[in-house]
Amino acid sequence: TLFWATRRQRWVNDALARMLGYEKHELVGQSSQVHLPDRETWEAFGAAAYPMLATGKPYIAQWRFKRKDGSLFWCQVAGSALDPGNLDRGSIWTHIDVTERHELQQTLQRSLAERDVILKSTLVGISFAINRRHLWVNDTLARMLGYEAHELMSKESSVHFPDRKAWEAFGAEAYPVLSAGKPFMADRVMKRKD
């Protein structure tokens, strides 16, 4: 889309017209407000985008857009001023329908939040470690060991073994089993923070 500084559409391509459910001629000369949900959103869009364009940098963001039939979808927009020193010359914008990607991201965030609640509240101590360093521990494991969860993050798991020898022996026994794709279970004496 090519806009005048008045935020009216000077030119649109077929793809944008189809995305919005219009014929091209219906959009030319129209305010860009027609494809945003309401005037408040349109004003917020302008307040976010145009100061960025005036710096000479592109503005890229995701906004809810409105089709001719009133249905809403997520659109990634990217705009650049033709002349950052004179926004009256207009700006060029690309639009990508990212509804599916946005919905997948929201589903993933909800799933991660649900997983986090489950893992944090379980009665079993859980740790996610790489190279035997804790990247994440749940509150149950931290309490069990006498720590706050954040105190164990990025710490080598040797901190909760009686000594280095016990930690190395545990690794020598557990990791060949885990490397074979099997679960490893054993009882071990652990050392608390105190």
C-alpha positions as CSV (number, residue, x, y, z in Angstrom):
1,T,0.0,0.0,0.0
2,L,1.2,3.5,-0.7
3,F,-0.2,6.2,1.7
4,W,-0.5,9.9,1.5
5,A,0.5,11.7,4.7
6,T,-3.2,12.1,5.4
7,R,-3.2,8.3,5.9
8,R,-5.3,7.8,2.8
9,Q,-4.5,5.0,0.5
10,R,-3.1,6.1,-2.8
11,W,-2.5,2.7,-4.2
12,V,-3.1,-1.0,-3.1
13,N,-2.3,-4.2,-4.8
14,D,-4.6,-7.1,-5.4
15,A,-3.3,-9.2,-2.5
16,L,-4.1,-6.5,0.1
17,A,-7.5,-5.9,-1.4
18,R,-8.3,-9.7,-1.2
19,M,-6.9,-9.9,2.3
20,L,-9.3,-7.1,3.4
21,G,-12.2,-8.4,1.3
22,Y,-12.5,-5.3,-0.9
23,E,-12.1,-4.5,-4.6
24,K,-9.0,-2.4,-5.2
25,H,-11.0,0.6,-6.3
26,E,-13.0,0.6,-3.0
27,L,-9.8,1.2,-1.0
28,V,-8.0,3.8,-3.1
29,G,-8.6,7.2,-1.6
30,Q,-10.0,5.7,1.6
31,S,-8.6,6.4,5.1
32,S,-6.6,3.5,6.5
33,Q,-9.1,3.7,9.4
34,V,-11.4,1.4,7.3
35,H,-9.2,-1.6,8.0
36,L,-8.6,-1.1,11.7
37,P,-11.2,-2.1,14.3
38,D,-12.0,1.4,15.6
39,R,-10.8,5.0,15.6
40,E,-9.0,4.5,18.9
41,T,-6.9,1.7,17.4
42,W,-6.3,3.7,14.3
43,E,-5.0,6.6,16.4
44,A,-2.8,4.3,18.5
45,F,-1.4,2.8,15.3
46,G,-0.5,6.3,14.0
47,A,1.0,7.3,17.3
48,A,3.3,4.2,17.3
49,A,4.2,4.2,13.6
50,Y,4.7,7.7,12.4
51,P,7.3,8.9,15.0
52,M,9.4,5.8,14.0
53,L,9.0,6.6,10.3
54,A,10.2,10.1,10.9
55,T,13.5,8.7,12.2
56,G,14.1,6.9,8.9
57,K,13.6,3.5,10.4
58,P,10.9,1.1,9.3
59,Y,7.9,0.4,11.6
60,I,7.1,-3.3,12.0
61,A,4.4,-4.6,14.3
62,Q,1.3,-6.8,14.5
63,W,-2.1,-5.3,14.8
64,R,-5.7,-6.5,14.7
65,F,-7.1,-5.5,11.3
66,K,-10.7,-5.5,10.1
67,R,-12.0,-6.9,6.9
68,K,-14.9,-5.4,4.9
69,D,-17.3,-7.9,6.5
70,G,-16.2,-6.8,9.9
71,S,-14.2,-9.9,10.8
72,L,-10.9,-9.3,12.6
73,F,-7.5,-10.9,11.9
74,W,-3.9,-10.4,12.9
75,C,-1.8,-8.5,10.4
76,Q,1.9,-7.9,10.4
77,V,2.6,-4.5,8.9
78,A,5.9,-3.0,7.9
79,G,6.1,0.6,6.7
80,S,8.8,3.0,5.6
81,A,8.6,6.7,4.8
82,L,9.4,7.8,1.3
83,D,11.1,10.8,2.8
84,P,11.6,10.6,6.6
85,G,12.3,14.4,6.6
86,N,8.9,15.1,5.0
87,L,6.2,12.6,5.9
88,D,3.8,14.5,3.7
89,R,5.4,12.6,0.7
90,G,3.8,9.4,2.0
91,S,4.8,5.9,3.1
92,I,4.9,2.4,1.7
93,W,3.5,-0.5,3.7
94,T,3.4,-4.3,3.4
95,H,0.8,-6.4,5.1
96,I,0.9,-10.1,6.0
97,D,-2.0,-12.1,7.5
98,V,-0.4,-13.7,10.6
99,T,-3.6,-14.9,12.3
100,E,-2.6,-18.5,12.3
101,R,0.9,-17.8,13.6
102,H,-0.5,-15.4,16.3
103,E,-3.0,-18.0,17.4
104,L,-0.3,-20.7,17.6
105,Q,1.9,-18.4,19.7
106,Q,-1.0,-17.7,22.1
107,T,-1.8,-21.5,22.4
108,L,1.9,-22.2,23.0
109,Q,2.1,-19.5,25.7
110,R,-1.1,-20.9,27.4
111,S,0.3,-24.4,27.2
112,L,3.7,-23.3,28.7
113,A,1.9,-21.4,31.5
114,E,-0.3,-24.4,32.3
115,R,2.8,-26.6,32.3
116,D,4.6,-24.2,34.5
117,V,1.7,-24.2,37.0
118,I,1.6,-28.0,37.0
119,L,5.4,-28.5,37.3
120,K,5.7,-25.8,40.0
121,S,2.8,-27.2,42.2
122,T,3.5,-30.9,41.9
123,L,4.7,-32.8,45.0
124,V,7.6,-34.3,43.1
125,G,10.9,-32.4,42.8
126,I,11.7,-31.7,39.1
127,S,14.8,-30.3,37.4
128,F,15.7,-29.5,33.8
129,A,19.4,-29.7,33.4
130,I,21.9,-29.6,30.6
131,N,25.5,-30.7,31.2
132,R,24.5,-31.3,34.7
133,R,23.6,-27.7,35.4
134,H,20.1,-26.7,36.5
135,L,18.4,-24.5,33.9
136,W,15.0,-24.8,35.7
137,V,13.9,-26.4,39.0
138,N,10.4,-26.5,40.4
139,D,9.6,-25.1,43.9
140,T,9.2,-28.6,45.3
141,L,12.8,-29.6,44.5
142,A,14.1,-26.2,45.8
143,R,12.2,-26.6,49.1
144,M,13.4,-30.2,49.4
145,L,17.0,-29.0,49.1
146,G,16.5,-25.9,51.3
147,Y,17.0,-23.4,48.5
148,E,14.9,-20.8,46.7
149,A,14.3,-22.0,43.1
150,H,16.3,-19.1,41.7
151,E,19.3,-20.0,43.8
152,L,19.7,-23.3,41.9
153,M,19.4,-21.9,38.4
154,S,22.6,-22.4,36.5
155,K,24.2,-24.2,39.4
156,E,26.0,-27.5,38.9
157,S,23.9,-30.3,40.4
158,S,26.9,-31.3,42.4
159,V,25.7,-28.8,45.1
160,H,23.1,-31.3,46.4
161,F,25.4,-34.4,46.5
162,P,27.3,-35.2,49.6
163,D,30.6,-34.8,47.7
164,R,32.1,-34.6,44.3
165,K,32.8,-38.3,44.2
166,A,29.1,-39.2,44.9
167,W,28.1,-36.8,42.1
168,E,30.5,-38.3,39.6
169,A,29.4,-41.8,40.5
170,F,25.8,-40.9,40.0
171,G,26.6,-39.5,36.6
172,A,28.6,-42.6,35.6
173,E,25.6,-44.7,36.5
174,A,22.7,-42.6,35.3
175,Y,23.9,-41.1,32.0
176,P,24.6,-44.4,30.1
177,V,21.0,-45.4,30.9
178,L,19.6,-42.1,29.9
179,S,21.6,-42.0,26.7
180,A,20.0,-45.4,25.8
181,G,16.6,-43.6,26.0
182,K,15.6,-45.4,29.1
183,P,14.5,-43.8,32.4
184,F,16.9,-44.0,35.4
185,M,15.6,-44.3,38.9
186,A,17.6,-44.7,42.1
187,D,17.7,-43.7,45.8
188,R,20.6,-41.4,46.7
189,V,21.5,-39.4,49.7
190,M,21.2,-35.6,48.9
191,K,22.7,-32.6,50.6
192,R,20.6,-29.7,51.6
193,K,21.8,-26.1,51.6
194,D,22.4,-26.2,55.3
